[in-house]
Amino acid sequence: MREQSMKNGTDHALKYVTNNHFYVEVDGTIAASFSECSGLSAQIKKEVYFEGGVNEQQRIRLGHAEFADVTLKRGLTDDVGFWTWASQVFTKGKSRQNVNLLVFNQAGEIMQSWTLIGAIPVAWKIPALQANGNAVVIEELILAYEGLRVGKDSGGGLSQGASRDRKGYFASS
């Protein structure tokens, strides 16, 4: 899909991607096909307080960034890579790795990437096995991570935030 928008007299083309075109890279190697990647989010903890004599605004003190766990799902195969990585954590061996989530368009061009910095498995599971069932067994790996970079390639990048005026206020709308 392509949409045109006007901002400050300049024409910008927006390129949307569908949620079914993605790869997962673990330490620079594309891992097996995944059916789902969910939970990616970040938020900054905040503390709201009021300054004496300033009744029309509240003040916000920012805390640390928090990142939600990411769940990766794929059909179970003879590849034991997930379990190997998780078992290294369980036995206190090598464990942290950078994981790239790459979203690409129909032409195969990377549109955006998210790098989970210092990712570590915190859970691994498969569903119940049933003698009378015939569904594909879906393996899940849940990752916690220490930081997040966002970019347009597998290396990620950093974005700029809003800034305050000289008195420390954000512009009102």
FITI-818800 format. One line per field, with one value per residue: residue in three letters; x, y, z of N, C-alpha, C in turn. Coordinates in Angstrom, 2 decimals. Example, Ala and Ser with C-alpha at 12.3 -4.5 7.8 and 13.67 -1.06 7.14 Angstrom:
REM residues 2
residuo <- (ala  ser)
n_east <- (13.19  12.85)
n_north <- (-5.69  -2.25)
n_up <- (7.80  7.08)
ca_east <- (12.30  13.67)
ca_north <- (-4.50  -1.06)
ca_up <- (7.80  7.14)
c_east <- (13.20  12.90)
c_north <- (-3.30  0.03)
c_up <- (7.80  7.87)
//
This chain:
REM residues 173
residuo <- (met  arg  glu  gln  ser  met  lys  asn  gly  thr  asp  his  ala  leu  lys  tyr  val  thr  asn  asn  his  phe  tyr  val  glu  val  asp  gly  thr  ile  ala  ala  ser  phe  ser  glu  cys  ser  gly  leu  ser  ala  gln  ile  lys  lys  glu  val  tyr  phe  glu  gly  gly  val  asn  glu  gln  gln  arg  ile  arg  leu  gly  his  ala  glu  phe  ala  asp  val  thr  leu  lys  arg  gly  leu  thr  asp  asp  val  gly  phe  trp  thr  trp  ala  ser  gln  val  phe  thr  lys  gly  lys  ser  arg  gln  asn  val  asn  leu  leu  val  phe  asn  gln  ala  gly  glu  ile  met  gln  ser  trp  thr  leu  ile  gly  ala  ile  pro  val  ala  trp  lys  ile  pro  ala  leu  gln  ala  asn  gly  asn  ala  val  val  ile  glu  glu  leu  ile  leu  ala  tyr  glu  gly  leu  arg  val  gly  lys  asp  ser  gly  gly  gly  leu  ser  gln  gly  ala  ser  arg  asp  arg  lys  gly  tyr  phe  ala  ser  ser)
n_east <- (0.84  0.38  0.49  -0.19  0.87  0.59  2.81  3.85  4.00  5.42  5.66  5.20  5.86  4.33  5.13  3.61  3.80  3.00  2.06  3.06  5.52  8.44  11.64  13.74  16.73  19.39  22.16  23.22  22.59  20.07  17.31  15.27  12.07  9.49  6.25  5.02  5.65  5.53  4.64  6.55  7.52  8.09  8.50  8.65  9.05  7.25  7.01  4.65  4.46  3.73  4.55  5.08  3.06  2.69  -0.01  -1.23  0.03  1.40  4.31  6.64  8.69  11.07  11.73  13.41  13.80  11.60  11.24  9.06  8.64  9.43  7.75  8.49  7.28  7.17  6.74  7.43  10.44  13.17  15.25  17.03  17.70  16.42  15.94  18.57  19.75  18.10  18.63  21.31  21.11  19.68  21.59  23.52  25.40  26.82  24.71  23.39  22.37  22.28  19.28  17.69  14.76  13.31  11.41  10.04  9.25  7.10  8.92  11.16  12.80  14.27  12.27  12.05  13.80  14.24  16.37  16.98  18.72  21.12  19.51  17.84  16.78  13.89  11.88  10.70  8.57  6.22  3.02  0.37  0.66  -1.31  -2.85  -4.95  -4.88  -4.05  -2.72  -0.13  2.77  3.58  6.35  7.52  9.48  10.40  11.68  13.62  15.08  17.76  17.94  16.85  17.13  16.15  15.81  16.52  17.83  19.69  21.31  20.11  19.23  19.19  16.63  15.51  14.25  11.52  11.98  12.50  11.45  13.23  12.45  11.90  9.56  7.26  5.95  2.62  -0.39)
n_north <- (-1.18  2.27  5.59  9.03  11.98  15.32  17.57  20.41  21.56  19.72  16.78  13.53  10.12  7.32  4.07  1.14  -1.98  -5.46  -7.67  -10.21  -10.62  -11.24  -11.73  -13.46  -12.84  -14.35  -13.50  -12.55  -14.56  -15.82  -17.27  -20.27  -20.49  -18.51  -18.53  -16.63  -13.57  -11.85  -9.29  -7.26  -4.30  -1.08  1.04  4.03  4.48  6.73  9.54  11.57  14.87  17.92  21.31  23.88  26.78  26.60  26.05  25.31  23.28  19.97  18.30  15.99  13.40  11.40  7.92  4.81  2.94  0.32  -2.92  -5.09  -8.66  -10.72  -12.98  -15.75  -17.89  -21.05  -23.81  -27.03  -28.70  -30.84  -29.27  -28.21  -25.75  -23.63  -24.94  -25.61  -23.08  -22.10  -24.08  -23.58  -21.26  -22.20  -23.84  -22.08  -21.26  -19.80  -17.22  -14.69  -12.96  -10.90  -10.16  -9.77  -8.44  -8.40  -6.63  -6.88  -5.78  -6.74  -6.97  -7.86  -6.06  -4.66  -3.00  -2.08  -2.58  -4.20  -4.38  -6.54  -6.08  -7.90  -10.21  -12.83  -16.14  -16.71  -18.44  -21.54  -23.53  -26.11  -27.05  -29.10  -32.56  -34.69  -37.82  -38.25  -36.05  -33.86  -31.55  -29.17  -29.10  -26.37  -24.59  -22.49  -19.67  -17.51  -14.33  -12.14  -8.87  -6.44  -3.94  -1.84  -1.24  0.63  0.60  0.74  -1.37  -4.43  -3.68  -1.81  1.35  4.65  6.78  10.21  12.23  14.33  17.80  20.11  23.51  26.62  27.02  24.53  23.30  21.40  22.11  23.30  22.00)
n_up <- (0.00  -0.58  0.45  0.17  1.80  3.06  4.50  5.98  3.42  1.92  0.00  1.10  0.79  2.10  3.10  3.66  5.40  5.48  8.19  7.90  6.77  7.87  9.41  11.76  13.29  14.97  16.65  14.17  12.35  10.30  11.74  11.92  10.22  11.54  12.95  14.41  16.13  19.02  21.46  21.52  22.91  24.42  27.23  29.17  32.54  34.58  36.80  38.15  39.25  41.07  40.80  43.10  42.90  40.19  38.58  36.23  34.90  35.03  36.25  34.94  35.82  34.41  34.46  34.32  31.25  30.28  29.00  27.37  27.49  24.66  22.58  20.65  18.15  16.56  14.28  15.55  14.85  13.78  14.55  17.25  18.26  19.76  22.22  22.92  23.31  25.41  27.37  27.89  29.35  31.56  32.70  33.44  31.53  28.49  27.34  26.65  23.73  20.80  19.14  16.09  14.76  11.75  9.46  6.30  2.91  0.10  -1.96  -0.74  0.57  3.44  5.68  8.29  11.35  14.49  17.14  19.66  22.42  24.14  24.54  26.27  26.89  28.80  29.13  27.80  25.86  24.88  23.50  24.96  24.25  22.31  21.94  20.17  18.53  15.71  15.14  14.29  16.27  18.20  19.04  21.63  22.49  24.95  25.32  27.30  27.39  27.36  26.15  23.37  19.93  17.11  13.63  10.06  9.03  9.59  11.66  13.30  14.88  16.39  17.64  17.72  20.38  21.67  22.59  25.33  26.08  26.94  29.59  30.48  29.67  27.65  24.42  24.24  22.79)
ca_east <- (0.00  1.12  -0.39  0.47  0.47  1.20  3.24  4.67  4.15  6.27  4.96  5.88  5.26  4.38  5.13  3.14  4.15  2.08  2.69  3.45  6.83  9.46  12.70  14.36  18.17  20.01  23.60  23.55  22.17  18.61  16.83  14.22  10.83  8.62  4.85  4.55  6.53  4.60  5.01  7.57  7.08  8.97  7.86  9.45  8.32  7.19  6.49  4.00  4.47  3.27  5.47  4.37  2.84  2.40  -1.26  -1.77  0.78  2.04  5.69  6.85  10.07  11.20  12.54  14.13  13.05  11.24  10.96  8.23  9.17  9.03  7.47  8.69  6.61  7.41  6.43  8.52  11.15  14.31  16.22  16.91  18.38  15.74  16.19  19.99  19.96  17.43  19.31  22.54  20.72  19.30  22.80  24.39  26.45  26.65  23.27  22.87  22.66  21.46  18.29  17.11  13.46  13.36  10.17  10.37  8.12  6.91  10.12  12.25  13.61  14.02  11.58  12.36  14.35  14.31  17.43  16.84  20.10  21.33  18.33  18.09  15.55  13.38  10.93  10.58  7.48  5.43  1.67  0.07  0.66  -2.56  -2.83  -5.98  -4.76  -3.26  -2.23  1.31  3.27  4.17  7.37  7.59  10.63  10.12  12.94  13.75  16.22  18.24  17.80  16.21  17.50  15.23  16.44  16.03  18.69  19.86  22.11  19.31  19.62  18.56  15.75  15.58  13.02  11.08  12.81  11.83  11.86  14.21  11.93  11.72  8.22  6.97  4.97  1.21  -1.07)
ca_north <- (0.00  3.52  6.71  10.34  12.93  16.64  18.11  21.60  21.81  18.71  15.52  12.37  8.84  6.37  2.70  0.23  -3.38  -6.39  -8.29  -11.59  -10.64  -10.94  -12.69  -13.31  -13.13  -14.53  -13.25  -12.36  -15.69  -15.93  -18.49  -20.98  -19.73  -18.32  -18.25  -15.47  -12.82  -10.94  -8.71  -6.21  -2.97  -0.38  2.18  4.72  4.72  8.16  10.00  12.87  15.71  19.28  22.33  24.94  28.01  26.32  25.29  24.94  22.16  19.01  17.97  14.55  12.95  10.12  6.88  3.90  2.25  -1.07  -3.63  -6.28  -9.90  -11.05  -14.41  -16.27  -19.18  -21.73  -25.23  -27.85  -29.49  -31.53  -28.25  -28.02  -24.49  -22.95  -25.66  -25.49  -21.75  -22.04  -24.95  -22.89  -20.32  -22.98  -24.41  -20.94  -21.11  -18.65  -17.07  -13.46  -12.75  -9.89  -10.74  -8.77  -8.71  -7.66  -6.61  -6.52  -5.63  -7.83  -7.05  -8.39  -4.98  -4.45  -1.73  -1.67  -3.65  -3.98  -5.20  -6.82  -6.10  -8.77  -11.07  -14.06  -16.93  -16.83  -19.56  -22.36  -24.48  -26.65  -27.32  -30.48  -33.55  -35.44  -39.02  -38.17  -34.76  -33.84  -30.18  -28.97  -28.71  -25.04  -24.35  -21.08  -19.19  -16.17  -13.62  -10.84  -8.20  -5.30  -2.68  -1.94  -0.29  0.59  1.14  0.24  -2.46  -5.40  -3.09  -0.94  2.75  5.36  7.86  11.42  12.51  15.72  18.59  21.12  24.90  27.12  26.92  23.13  22.85  20.97  22.99  22.88  21.98)
ca_up <- (0.00  -0.64  0.78  0.07  2.84  2.94  5.78  5.77  2.00  1.30  -0.29  1.67  0.46  3.20  2.63  4.70  5.21  6.14  9.36  7.64  6.14  8.87  9.74  13.07  13.27  16.28  16.47  12.77  11.52  10.21  12.38  11.19  10.00  12.69  12.61  15.18  17.03  19.71  22.74  21.43  23.34  25.36  27.89  30.18  33.78  34.86  38.08  37.98  40.45  40.85  41.28  43.81  42.16  38.77  38.67  34.92  34.33  35.91  35.86  34.80  35.96  33.72  35.09  33.43  30.19  30.53  27.76  27.57  26.92  23.30  22.38  19.31  17.97  15.29  14.27  16.08  13.85  14.37  14.96  18.70  18.57  20.87  23.46  23.23  23.88  26.72  28.33  28.29  30.41  32.73  33.31  33.73  30.52  27.60  27.20  26.04  22.32  20.15  18.24  15.19  14.16  10.50  8.71  4.93  2.00  -0.85  -2.80  0.06  1.12  4.87  5.92  9.64  12.17  15.93  17.71  21.09  22.90  25.29  24.73  27.02  27.06  30.17  29.14  26.59  26.09  23.78  24.01  25.33  23.18  22.42  21.10  19.13  17.84  14.47  14.93  14.33  17.58  18.14  20.05  22.03  23.23  25.48  25.52  27.96  26.78  28.14  25.43  22.06  18.88  15.98  12.43  8.77  8.60  10.67  12.73  14.16  14.96  17.49  17.21  18.52  21.10  21.72  23.50  26.15  25.84  27.91  30.96  30.82  29.32  26.28  23.77  24.36  21.49)
c_east <- (0.88  0.14  0.43  -0.03  1.20  1.55  4.19  4.96  5.02  5.48  5.79  5.13  5.43  4.27  4.73  3.59  3.13  2.83  3.14  4.80  7.89  10.45  13.12  15.82  18.65  21.51  24.00  23.16  20.65  18.19  15.69  12.94  9.98  7.22  4.35  5.68  5.63  5.22  6.01  6.98  8.10  8.18  8.82  8.56  8.36  6.63  5.92  4.06  4.07  4.23  4.65  4.26  2.56  1.17  -1.77  -1.02  1.25  3.46  5.80  8.33  10.13  12.12  13.25  13.21  12.78  10.81  10.18  8.90  8.62  8.85  7.65  8.05  6.96  6.99  7.65  9.11  12.26  15.42  16.01  17.58  17.76  16.10  17.65  20.28  19.35  18.18  20.65  22.26  20.43  20.51  23.88  25.57  26.25  25.16  22.81  23.33  21.81  20.54  17.70  15.77  13.38  12.03  10.51  9.12  8.06  8.11  11.32  13.17  13.26  13.43  11.88  12.94  14.37  15.38  17.20  18.26  20.19  20.14  18.74  16.77  15.15  12.33  10.95  9.43  6.90  4.05  1.53  0.11  -0.56  -2.54  -3.84  -5.91  -3.96  -2.73  -0.70  1.71  4.00  5.09  7.40  8.87  10.31  11.45  12.74  14.99  16.51  18.04  17.22  16.76  16.55  15.93  15.81  16.95  18.90  20.69  21.31  19.83  18.91  17.71  15.88  14.23  12.64  11.95  11.96  12.26  12.82  13.75  11.68  10.35  8.17  5.91  3.57  0.57  -2.36)
c_north <- (1.24  4.66  7.99  11.23  14.24  17.14  19.25  21.84  20.79  17.42  14.35  11.11  7.91  4.96  1.79  -1.18  -4.24  -7.12  -9.73  -11.71  -10.26  -12.09  -12.44  -13.73  -13.28  -14.49  -13.24  -13.48  -15.76  -17.29  -19.09  -20.15  -19.69  -18.02  -17.01  -14.88  -11.80  -10.38  -7.58  -4.87  -2.40  0.75  2.75  4.90  6.22  8.41  11.39  13.62  17.12  20.25  23.44  26.21  27.82  25.42  24.79  23.77  21.22  18.79  16.45  14.26  11.55  9.18  6.06  3.32  0.82  -1.70  -4.90  -7.49  -10.12  -12.56  -14.76  -17.64  -19.74  -23.18  -26.02  -28.70  -30.27  -30.57  -27.97  -26.72  -23.73  -23.62  -25.55  -24.15  -21.66  -22.89  -24.36  -21.90  -21.10  -23.56  -23.35  -20.82  -19.84  -18.47  -15.85  -13.33  -11.58  -10.58  -9.61  -9.28  -7.81  -7.77  -6.14  -6.45  -6.80  -8.01  -7.60  -7.34  -4.79  -3.05  -1.19  -2.87  -3.22  -4.93  -5.32  -7.02  -6.96  -9.66  -12.37  -14.83  -17.00  -17.92  -20.25  -23.33  -24.97  -26.96  -28.79  -31.38  -34.45  -36.61  -38.93  -36.85  -34.88  -32.44  -30.15  -28.52  -27.37  -24.85  -22.85  -20.80  -17.77  -15.53  -12.35  -10.20  -6.91  -3.96  -2.93  -0.85  -0.47  1.23  0.59  -0.84  -3.39  -4.86  -2.24  0.48  3.41  6.48  9.04  11.66  13.98  16.48  19.64  22.52  25.34  26.97  25.47  22.57  22.32  21.89  22.43  22.90  22.74)
c_up <- (0.00  -0.40  0.69  1.20  2.63  4.33  5.50  4.29  1.27  1.13  0.25  1.25  1.65  2.64  3.78  4.37  5.93  7.25  9.13  6.94  7.18  9.00  11.17  12.91  14.70  16.06  15.00  11.84  11.51  10.75  11.56  11.14  11.26  12.22  13.33  16.01  17.70  20.98  22.69  21.85  24.32  25.99  28.91  31.40  34.06  36.25  37.85  39.32  40.07  41.52  41.93  42.98  40.68  38.75  37.33  34.27  35.42  35.41  35.81  34.89  35.34  34.47  34.03  32.37  30.62  29.22  28.06  26.93  25.52  23.20  20.92  19.23  16.60  15.42  14.72  14.96  14.55  14.78  16.45  19.16  19.73  22.19  23.87  23.90  25.27  27.75  28.76  29.41  31.69  33.45  33.55  32.75  29.72  27.32  26.43  24.59  21.83  19.16  17.41  14.68  12.93  9.78  7.30  4.07  1.02  -1.78  -2.04  0.65  2.60  5.05  7.32  10.38  13.63  16.45  19.20  21.62  24.15  25.59  25.42  27.16  28.53  30.28  27.78  26.86  24.77  24.35  24.41  24.10  23.39  21.44  19.97  18.34  16.56  14.15  14.98  15.74  17.43  19.34  20.35  22.79  23.66  25.86  26.33  27.34  27.52  27.46  24.05  21.15  17.73  14.79  11.18  8.21  9.78  11.83  13.69  14.15  16.12  16.95  18.17  19.20  21.04  22.71  24.22  25.72  26.95  29.35  31.38  30.48  27.90  25.71  23.94  22.99  21.55)
//
